[in-house]
Every structure is written in structure tokens, then in C-alpha cells.
């Protein structure tokens, strides 16, 4: 990867991940939990949210290795769900705020494409690549985080919406959620490759949904 390529990924990745976390804090504050506010985490300043490994080193390593799947994270914004006015209902809004922010950023990036033509060469090429990467990264993060498995946002949304008989066993998976994700995203496909089978079904699902949403955003913003 050249320095030019790397430079067009850094800003979109950091903004996508840190704004995602900040959105959780803003919405939690709106619904009565000031935990993140007291800790200075209700901010769009990336320095408040960057995790040196999850936000910088891990995505950079995956990009350098040409990984088919980009993964990263910021320092999670602390949310005391019991402090929310209506914990079960409000948890859904707090969890959905992160992916919602990513979709908003993706749409803004697509709209900003219309301004690139007014920039001089070669700045316009660099800005255009940043915007393309921002579109892809933000939609990918939104789709990935909406997988219905705690501690991902989609898992918490599902726990808040499902009846207790289904929500309770799903919520109980949260301590094992990351292990399950690593298994289905990386270990199972590796095992499948050894057996001559394509078992990357979760990655294919995420990729398909991501592509569909990107196509819709591109068309809605007049870039098709």
C-alpha cells in the first residue's frame, strides 16, 4: 500500500469509529444517562475516543494485509442503562445511534462528491478517494454493528425489541459475543478453506447488505 492510499483511509476510519461512539453518548444523555458526559466522552473530538490498537493499529494491519474484512473499534462509551428513563426502550435508541451516525456520515460523504469538481488537481483526487472510502467504511460499520449479537448494537436493539422469552437468552450471550464473532468471521472460514469449503457466510451477508445500501445512497444523492 502506498502512502497516498494509506492517507485516504486514516481520516475516514478515525471519524467513522469515533463519531459512532460519540453518538451513543449523545443519545444516552438525551434519555437521562450522564455517565459519558461526566467522563468527557460526549464529544466528536476523535482524541476522546481513539483506542490505539482498535482504532489505528488493527484497521491498518488489516488494510496492509489486504484483508477482505475491515474491523476496528474505539473505546466504548460507557452507558448506564439503568439510569435511562425507560431502560429497555431507550436502550434501543442508544444502541441504534451509532449505526445511524455512520449512515448519516456515509450520506454526507456521497453528497460531498458533488463538490470535488471545484477542487484543483491533485487535491481533488485525494479528497475524492477519502470520500469514497468514507462511504464504504461508514456503511460497512453500520451493517456490521447491526448484526443481532450482543455486545454489537444490533444485539442490544434486538434485546430491547424481542419478547422476554427470546431477549433473555440473547442478552446472556453478551460475555461471549466477541468470541463468537471472531469464530464465525475468521476461524470458521479458515477451517472451511482447509476443507475446500466456503464458510464465510457472515462476511458474504455483510458484504451483500453493505453493497445494497451503498448503491441506494449513491442513487439517492445523485451520483449514479
N, C-alpha and C positions, 0 to 999 in steps of 0.2 A: 504494500500500500504506500503510495506517495504521500508526501507532506500535504499536498493540495487535497487529496482525498480525505486524509485524516482530519484536516481542519474543517471540512464541511460536515463532519459527523459530531464533533465535540460540542458545539453550541446547541444543535437540536437535541442531542441526548441529555445534556445537563438541564436544559429548560423543560423538556418533556417530563423528566423524572421528578425534578424539584417542584415544578408547578402542580404536578399531580398530588404530591404530598401536601403542599400548601393549601390546596382546595379542600382536602379533608379537614384541616384545621379551621378554615374559614367557616365551613358549613357546621362543624361541631359547635363553634362559638355561637352561630346563629340560633342553634337549637338548645343552648343552655350550658354547654360544657366549655369552661375556660381553661382547661388544663394546658392545651397547646399555647394559648395566648400568654399564660403566666410564664411559660418556658421560652417565649420569644419565637415560637415556631409558626405563628400565624403571619407569614411573610412570604413574598415572592422573591426574596433575596436568596439566590442559589446557595450562598455560603452557609445559610442557616440549615440546609437540608442535605448537603453533599456528604455521602459516605465514600471515603477514599477508595475502598475496594469495590463496592456495589455500583457507584455512580461513574467511576473513572476506569479503574483497572480491569474489572470484569468485562464491561462492554468493549473496551479497547482490545482486550485479549481475544474476544470472540470475533471482532472485526478483522484483526490481524490473521486469525486462523481461518477466515472465510467461512465461519460457522453459518449453517442455514438458518439458525435461530438466534436472534438478538435478545439478550436478557440483561437486566440491570435493576438496581433499586437505590432508593435514597434512605436516609434514616427515617424510620416510620414515625409519623406524627402521633404522639400519644393522645388517645381518646378514652375518656372515662364514660363508657356507655351508660352507666348507672346515673350519671349526672345529667343526661339528656332528659328533656321534659317528658317525652314518651319514648323510652329506650328502644323498644322493638321497632316502632315505626320510624323513629328518627335515625336509627342505625342504617336503615336502607338509604336515606338521603345522604348521610355522611359517607357511606361506602361508595355510592354512585357518583359522588362529587369528583373523585379522582379521574375515572374514565371519562366523565362528562367534560372535565377540563381538557383532557387530551383530544377529544373530538373537536372542541372549540378551537384549540391551537392548530389542529390539522386543517380546519376550515379557513382560519386566518392565513395560514401558510399558502393555501391554494388561492385565496383571493389576492395575496400579495404578488403572485406570479404576474399579474397584470401590470405591475409597476416596474418589473425588471427591465423592460424595453427602454425605460428612461435613464438607465444607468450606463456609464461608459464601460468600454472594454478595458481590461478583462474582469473588472469588478462584477459586471452583470452575470458572468459565468459562475463566479464563486457564490454570489447571492442566490442564483437560480438553483445551484446544487444544494445549498443549505435548505432552501425551501422544499425541494423535492424530498430530501432526507427527513425534514421535519414532518412532512405529510405522512410518510411511511412509518416513521418511528412512533408518532402520536397515535395513529390508528392501530398499529400493532400493540402498543402498550394498553390501549383501551380494550381491545379484543382479548388479549391475554389476561388482563386483570379481571375481566368479567367471566372467566371460567368459573363454574359453580363449585368451587372448593375453597373452604377457609384455609389459610387466612387471606386469600385473594378477595378483592372487593366483591366479585360475583358470588363467592361463597357466603359473604355476610349479607348481601342482598337476598340471596335465596333463604338464608336462615330467618330473615325478617319477614319474608313473604309466605313461606310454607307453613302449613299447619304444624302444631307441636309434635305430632307423631313422626313427621319427617324432618322437622327443623332440629330436634334434639340430637338424633344420631349424626346429622350432618355437622352440627356445631362441635360434636365430640371429636371430629376428625382434625380440628384445627392444630393440635400439637404435632400432628404427623403430616400436615398439608404440604410443607416444602419437600419432605422426603418423598411423598407420593408424586409430586411434580417432577422432581429430579429423576425418579424412576421411569415415569411414562414418557418424559421428554428426551432423556439421554440413554438410560440404561437399557430399557426395553428395545429401542431402535438399534442399539449396538448389538444386543443379543440377536435380534432379528437379522441383522446383517451377517452375523456368523452362520445363521441357519438358512441364508438365502431368501429371507422374507422381509417385506417392507412393513414394519410395525410402527412407523412414525405417524400413527393415525391422529394423535392430538395436534402435532405440528401441521399436518395437512389440513385439519379442520380450521386451525387458527389462520393459516395462510389463505385458505379459501374465503373465509369471512372477511379477513383484512382486505383482500383484493376487491371483494364486492363493495365494501364501504368506501375504499379509495376511489373506485370507479364512480360511485354515486356522488362523492364530494367533488370530484373533478368535473362531472357533468353539471352539477348544481351551481358551481362557481364559474361556469362558462369557459372552462379550459379544455373541453373535449374537442 
